Amino acid sequence: MFIWLLVVTLAVSALVCFIATRFFDKPIGSILTRLVSEELSFAWHRYITFAIYVVGISGGGRIWALERYITPNTEEASVVQLNAARWTLEVYRTIVETLQGIAWMLLVFFIFALIAYVIVRGFELRRGKRGE
């Protein structure tokens, strides 16, 4: 039963990552195309997609939290049993924590992208004033 929970949480977090990647694909591509050259934009876009999957799956997997289903907390306590309510709770936690990890990663990306945009725009304005 534990192995199935592990497989299901991995599949759910991968699906959530896939959906989030598709949802943010065009905005990330547009931002990167604006900030860097076409060749670099493609490479960085692939890296950001990879990072979404890594952060999302590692955030949603929570191996340390799933250990309670195979090892008891104390010598007197028994292992927590997996029932329908626990399955529902674990799948819900997987979705929420996957989204939370992705949200933090994208927040950091967009903050740095905004800073880079301001710098690039400043250089463009400076170049435009010199050309006049």
One Martini backbone bead per residue (centre of mass of N, CA, C, O) as a GRO file, in nm:
protein
  132
    1MET     BB    1   0.057   0.064  -0.019
    2PHE     BB    2   0.300   0.258  -0.004
    3ILE     BB    3   0.393   0.239  -0.297
    4TRP     BB    4   0.136   0.363  -0.416
    5LEU     BB    5   0.162   0.634  -0.276
    6LEU     BB    6   0.429   0.709  -0.405
    7VAL     BB    7   0.332   0.694  -0.700
    8VAL     BB    8   0.095   0.893  -0.679
    9THR     BB    9   0.254   1.142  -0.580
   10LEU     BB   10   0.437   1.155  -0.824
   11ALA     BB   11   0.215   1.180  -1.042
   12VAL     BB   12   0.076   1.432  -0.929
   13SER     BB   13   0.323   1.621  -0.931
   14ALA     BB   14   0.378   1.592  -1.236
   15LEU     BB   15   0.103   1.700  -1.331
   16VAL     BB   16   0.122   1.977  -1.198
   17CYS     BB   17   0.379   2.059  -1.349
   18PHE     BB   18   0.264   2.040  -1.632
   19ILE     BB   19   0.042   2.254  -1.595
   20ALA     BB   20   0.226   2.487  -1.503
   21THR     BB   21   0.405   2.490  -1.752
   22ARG     BB   22   0.179   2.553  -1.956
   23PHE     BB   23   0.079   2.817  -1.819
   24PHE     BB   24   0.396   2.955  -1.818
   25ASP     BB   25   0.530   2.936  -2.101
   26LYS     BB   26   0.481   3.211  -2.245
   27PRO     BB   27   0.579   3.414  -2.031
   28ILE     BB   28   0.866   3.304  -2.011
   29GLY     BB   29   0.938   3.332  -2.310
   30SER     BB   30   0.894   3.639  -2.331
   31ILE     BB   31   1.094   3.730  -2.118
   32LEU     BB   32   1.349   3.592  -2.236
   33THR     BB   33   1.338   3.727  -2.518
   34ARG     BB   34   1.373   4.019  -2.401
   35LEU     BB   35   1.653   3.970  -2.236
   36VAL     BB   36   1.757   3.764  -2.449
   37SER     BB   37   1.859   3.583  -2.677
   38GLU     BB   38   1.740   3.333  -2.871
   39GLU     BB   39   1.940   3.112  -2.786
   40LEU     BB   40   1.922   3.162  -2.476
   41SER     BB   41   1.618   3.145  -2.440
   42PHE     BB   42   1.583   2.844  -2.496
   43ALA     BB   43   1.769   2.737  -2.272
   44TRP     BB   44   1.631   2.881  -2.031
   45HIS     BB   45   1.352   2.760  -2.074
   46ARG     BB   46   1.437   2.467  -2.024
   47TYR     BB   47   1.546   2.515  -1.739
   48ILE     BB   48   1.285   2.618  -1.607
   49THR     BB   49   1.124   2.364  -1.663
   50PHE     BB   50   1.306   2.176  -1.503
   51ALA     BB   51   1.278   2.332  -1.233
   52ILE     BB   52   0.979   2.287  -1.195
   53TYR     BB   53   0.997   1.981  -1.167
   54VAL     BB   54   1.197   1.961  -0.934
   55VAL     BB   55   1.049   2.139  -0.727
   56GLY     BB   56   0.769   2.005  -0.739
   57ILE     BB   57   0.847   1.708  -0.673
   58SER     BB   58   1.007   1.765  -0.412
   59GLY     BB   59   0.768   1.912  -0.268
   60GLY     BB   60   0.542   1.677  -0.312
   61GLY     BB   61   0.679   1.414  -0.199
   62ARG     BB   62   0.769   1.394   0.099
   63ILE     BB   63   0.932   1.151   0.232
   64TRP     BB   64   0.945   1.224   0.539
   65ALA     BB   65   0.624   1.207   0.568
   66LEU     BB   66   0.592   0.899   0.462
   67GLU     BB   67   0.746   0.737   0.689
   68ARG     BB   68   0.501   0.695   0.893
   69TYR     BB   69   0.396   0.432   0.722
   70ILE     BB   70   0.672   0.243   0.815
   71THR     BB   71   0.726   0.401   1.090
   72PRO     BB   72   0.732   0.445   1.410
   73ASN     BB   73   0.747   0.693   1.649
   74THR     BB   74   0.740   0.471   1.869
   75GLU     BB   75   0.757   0.181   2.046
   76GLU     BB   76   0.436   0.185   2.122
   77ALA     BB   77   0.368   0.262   1.848
   78SER     BB   78   0.215   0.250   1.552
   79VAL     BB   79   0.155   0.243   1.239
   80VAL     BB   80   0.019   0.431   1.014
   81GLN     BB   81  -0.277   0.403   0.849
   82LEU     BB   82  -0.403   0.338   0.529
   83ASN     BB   83  -0.669   0.526   0.416
   84ALA     BB   84  -0.890   0.716   0.252
   85ALA     BB   85  -0.832   0.973   0.413
   86ARG     BB   86  -0.522   0.968   0.383
   87TRP     BB   87  -0.512   0.973   0.078
   88THR     BB   88  -0.652   1.241   0.040
   89LEU     BB   89  -0.454   1.408   0.208
   90GLU     BB   90  -0.195   1.338   0.045
   91VAL     BB   91  -0.289   1.446  -0.229
   92TYR     BB   92  -0.344   1.731  -0.134
   93ARG     BB   93  -0.058   1.791  -0.031
   94THR     BB   94   0.081   1.747  -0.298
   95ILE     BB   95  -0.052   1.975  -0.453
   96VAL     BB   96   0.015   2.212  -0.265
   97GLU     BB   97   0.332   2.169  -0.245
   98THR     BB   98   0.386   2.189  -0.543
   99LEU     BB   99   0.271   2.475  -0.585
  100GLN     BB  100   0.450   2.612  -0.375
  101GLY     BB  101   0.723   2.554  -0.505
  102ILE     BB  102   0.661   2.687  -0.778
  103ALA     BB  103   0.590   2.969  -0.675
  104TRP     BB  104   0.866   3.036  -0.552
  105MET     BB  105   1.034   2.999  -0.806
  106LEU     BB  106   0.877   3.207  -0.984
  107LEU     BB  107   0.919   3.448  -0.804
  108VAL     BB  108   1.223   3.460  -0.833
  109PHE     BB  109   1.230   3.481  -1.137
  110PHE     BB  110   1.053   3.745  -1.164
  111ILE     BB  111   1.235   3.927  -0.999
  112PHE     BB  112   1.490   3.898  -1.174
  113ALA     BB  113   1.349   3.982  -1.438
  114LEU     BB  114   1.275   4.267  -1.346
  115ILE     BB  115   1.560   4.364  -1.294
  116ALA     BB  116   1.664   4.307  -1.581
  117TYR     BB  117   1.463   4.490  -1.727
  118VAL     BB  118   1.551   4.755  -1.599
  119ILE     BB  119   1.839   4.744  -1.702
  120VAL     BB  120   1.781   4.718  -2.006
  121ARG     BB  121   1.605   4.973  -2.026
  122GLY     BB  122   1.821   5.171  -1.933
  123PHE     BB  123   2.016   5.119  -2.169
  124GLU     BB  124   1.818   5.196  -2.393
  125LEU     BB  125   1.771   5.491  -2.302
  126ARG     BB  126   2.065   5.578  -2.310
  127ARG     BB  127   2.109   5.515  -2.612
  128GLY     BB  128   1.880   5.704  -2.716
  129LYS     BB  129   2.006   5.976  -2.610
  130ARG     BB  130   2.276   5.955  -2.769
  131GLY     BB  131   2.138   5.941  -3.064
  132GLU     BB  132   1.996   6.242  -3.063
   0.00000   0.00000   0.00000
